[in-house]
Amino acid sequence: MLLGQDWDTIIIDSADPALTRTIVHARADLTAGPRAARQYRSLLLNAGFDEVTVEVHTGVFTGPAMLPLLAGLAEGACSTSAITHEQTDSWIAEQRARADADRLFLALPMFTAAATTPR
C-alpha cells in the first residue's frame, strides 16, 4: 500500500487565490517528489502489479490549529523568492484573521494506492 499527499492539491480559502496558488506550488517544489501521489497508479502498473486501486481521502480543517502549517507554506514560498516578505506577512495575517473569525478553510487530500503482486 502507498500513502501520500500531492503537494500541488492543497486547497486553501483566501481573498487572493492567485497568491495562494503561488504559495502552494512554490512550497510543493521544495518537497522531494511533490506530485508522486498522482503517479501511484502508473508506477504500480509499470512495475507489473495487478488490481491497482487508488482512493483519495480529504481532511478538511477549519480551526486555528492549522495556522503553523499555513505559515510554513507561505514562509517556504518566501524562502524561494516566489513571494515577497510583505506578501508572506499579509497572507499569514489573512489566515489568522480567518481563523479568528471561524472562516479558515484548508483541505488536504491524501492518496492511497493498493495492488496485488503479479502471478
C-alpha positions in Angstrom: 0.0 0.0 0.0 1.2 3.5 -0.8 0.0 6.6 1.1 0.9 10.1 0.3 -0.1 13.7 -0.5 0.0 15.6 -3.7 1.5 18.9 -2.6 0.0 20.8 -5.5 -3.5 19.9 -4.5 -3.7 21.6 -1.1 -6.9 23.7 -1.0 -6.9 26.9 0.9 -9.6 29.6 1.0 -8.1 33.1 0.6 -9.0 36.5 -0.6 -6.1 36.3 -3.0 -6.4 33.0 -4.9 -3.5 33.8 -7.3 -1.1 34.4 -4.4 -2.4 31.3 -2.7 -1.7 29.2 -5.8 1.8 30.6 -6.0 2.4 29.7 -2.3 1.1 26.2 -2.7 3.1 25.5 -5.9 6.3 27.1 -4.7 6.2 25.2 -1.4 5.4 22.0 -3.3 8.6 22.5 -5.3 10.6 22.4 -2.1 9.5 18.8 -1.5 11.1 15.7 -2.9 8.5 14.1 -5.2 5.8 16.6 -4.5 3.5 15.1 -7.2 4.3 11.4 -6.6 0.9 10.5 -5.2 -0.8 11.3 -8.6 1.6 8.8 -10.2 0.9 5.9 -7.8 -1.4 4.0 -10.2 1.0 4.3 -13.2 4.0 3.4 -11.0 2.3 0.2 -9.7 1.1 -0.8 -13.2 4.5 -0.1 -14.7 6.1 -2.3 -12.0 3.8 -5.2 -13.1 1.3 -5.1 -10.2 -2.3 -6.2 -10.7 -5.7 -4.9 -9.5 -4.4 -1.4 -8.8 -6.8 0.8 -6.9 -6.4 4.4 -5.8 -8.5 6.3 -3.4 -8.4 9.8 -2.0 -9.4 10.8 1.5 -9.6 14.6 2.1 -9.1 16.1 5.6 -10.9 19.4 6.0 -9.6 21.7 8.7 -11.2 24.9 9.8 -9.6 25.8 13.1 -6.5 27.7 14.3 -4.5 24.5 14.9 -3.6 24.6 11.2 -2.1 28.1 11.3 1.5 26.8 11.8 1.2 24.7 8.7 -0.2 27.6 6.7 2.5 29.9 7.9 5.1 27.3 7.0 3.7 27.1 3.4 4.0 30.8 3.0 7.4 31.0 4.6 8.6 28.2 2.4 7.4 30.0 -0.7 9.1 33.2 0.5 12.4 31.3 1.0 12.4 30.6 -2.7 11.7 34.2 -3.6 8.4 33.1 -5.2 6.7 35.7 -3.0 7.9 38.7 -1.0 8.2 39.1 2.7 5.3 41.6 2.6 3.1 39.1 0.7 4.1 36.4 3.2 3.2 38.6 6.2 -0.1 39.8 4.6 -1.2 36.3 3.6 -0.4 34.8 7.1 -2.3 37.7 8.7 -5.3 37.0 6.5 -5.2 33.4 7.5 -5.0 34.3 11.2 -8.0 36.7 10.7 -9.9 33.9 9.1 -9.1 31.6 12.0 -10.2 34.2 14.5 -13.5 34.7 12.6 -14.0 30.9 12.2 -13.6 31.2 8.4 -10.3 29.3 7.9 -10.6 26.5 5.3 -7.9 24.0 4.5 -8.4 20.7 2.7 -5.6 18.2 2.4 -6.2 15.2 0.0 -4.3 12.0 0.9 -4.0 9.3 -1.7 -3.8 5.6 -1.0 -3.0 3.0 -3.6 -3.1 -0.7 -3.3 -2.3 -3.6 -5.7 -1.8 -7.3 -5.8 1.5 -8.8 -6.7 1.8 -10.3 -10.2 1.3 -14.0 -10.5 
